[in-house]
Amino acid sequence: MTDKPMLILIAGPYRSGTNGDPQAMAANLARLEEAAWPVFAAGHLPVIGEWIALPVLHSAGAGPTDPIADQVLYPTAERLLARCDAVLRLPGDSTGADQDVAIARSRGLPVYHDIAQIPALDRQGAE
């Protein structure tokens, strides 16, 4: 248990293995989002980098397969990790998610590989 809600970055494949197929990327995002409720139900705040990066790309007139995407997707996750308390790394090959894990570890943040590893919020001790 923990007495403070954590901001937890959910990291896993988004573009990896999709060959730029929008439906495959949407399916990967849906898998990332499936982890959001259990993280929230445990008393924490889930965040997925694409929730922030995709609107930024859209405002630049680009999408996730455009050349500018690498200048937005990876830096968004890195900037988020400056605010996050932990990472939940979902299965699957992903250069970006592997980078998220490396950054988290370099900053001393816990990296969970299963939702069951995340300590629940002690709601009696939480403010």
Disulfide bonds with the S-S distance in Angstrom:
none
